[in-house]
Amino acid sequence: MQRILSVVLGLTVVAGFATGCATQRIKAEKAVARTLISDEQEEQLGAQVKQQLEQEEKIQYVQDAAVTQYVNSVATPILRAANKDRSGVKWQVFVINDPKMVNAFATPGGYLYVYTGLILAADNEAELAGVLAHEAGHVVGRHSARAMVNAYGLQALSELALGKNPGMAAQIAAQLAGTGAQLAHGRSEETEADEYGARYTSATGYDPKGLITFFDKLRQQEGKTPGVLKWLSTHPTSADRISHLQQYISQNRLSGTNVGADRIGPIKQRLKGP
């Protein structure tokens, strides 16, 4: 208890001075999130969000074992690479059956969700891998926990950490489920998730430019199919963001040859049906 309180008090000062410095602010947020919201608490929040989604949002999971096994086969090496940056995450991947929804998201505790509409929108496996790696980056970067720090404040989260406000976990889970299953990520967090995504796809042999081509494809369709491109609304894309990702891949000499158009084709056909 004393450790939590001392860290909170110390980081309150750091966060105050970090207002004008994004780098210091991000470091302060990460330190606060790591201290106040444990891996176990994140996993509990993720489980509560899952329950909210199933009961209130009425999401339906894909029952086709071939599809779920395929998505997990793409995700598993990526998540293994992610665990090198943040161990202790108990990853779970779910495929939501909604062909009109081009979306994917991650919730606290390593819960990754991908809609069938996003799988259908991907031209190749590298694009799907890039999206999954990007979402894993949000978990590794503790972005939901950092958003909680900003949304609820140090005092409320310190009470949660000390067990003084047991109802807050349910409140946070309800908000996560009710607002697209995530607290809004800022520009710096999206950039960080992009970088993680490029690293993890490259580490597993996928072309790290898959995320870029997916961004470009969705941007070209933006405005033509309103209500479908959900992923763009929660992950706003700009020319600067794509340029940064291209530069990051080049500077870090990230590469990968696996595009995987041969494997995703039959899966997309199964999702389209006869």
FENCORKA-V775458 format. One line per field, one symbol per residue. phi: phi as a letter, one per 20 degrees, with the letter a starting at -180 (. if undefined). burial: b if it has 24 or more other ideal C-beta (glycine too) atoms within 12 Angstrom, else e. Layout:
# FENCORKA-V775458
phi=???
burial=???
This chain:
# FENCORKA-V775458
phi=.ffffffffffffgfffegecffffffffffffffecfgffffffffffgffffedelfcefeffffffffffffgffffffffebfneefcdcdeebfedebbbccgnnedccefffffffebfffffffffffffffgflffffffgffdnffffffffemecfffgffffffgfecmmaegeffffffffgfggffffffdnefffgffffggffffegnecfndeffffecgdcfffffffffffffelebadfdmffefgfffffffnf
burial=eeebeebbeebbebbeeeeeeeeebbebbbbbbbbbbbbebbbbbbbbbbebbeeeeebebbeeeebbebbbbbbbbbbebbeebbeebebbbbbbbbbebbbbbbbbbbbbbbbbbbbbbbbbbbbbbbbbbbbbbbbbbbbbbbbbbbbbebebbbebbeeeeeebbeebbebbbebbbbbbbbebbbbbbbbbbbbbbbbbebbbbbbbbbbbbbeeeeeeeeebbbbbebbbbeeebbebbbebbeeeebebebbbeebbeebbebbeee
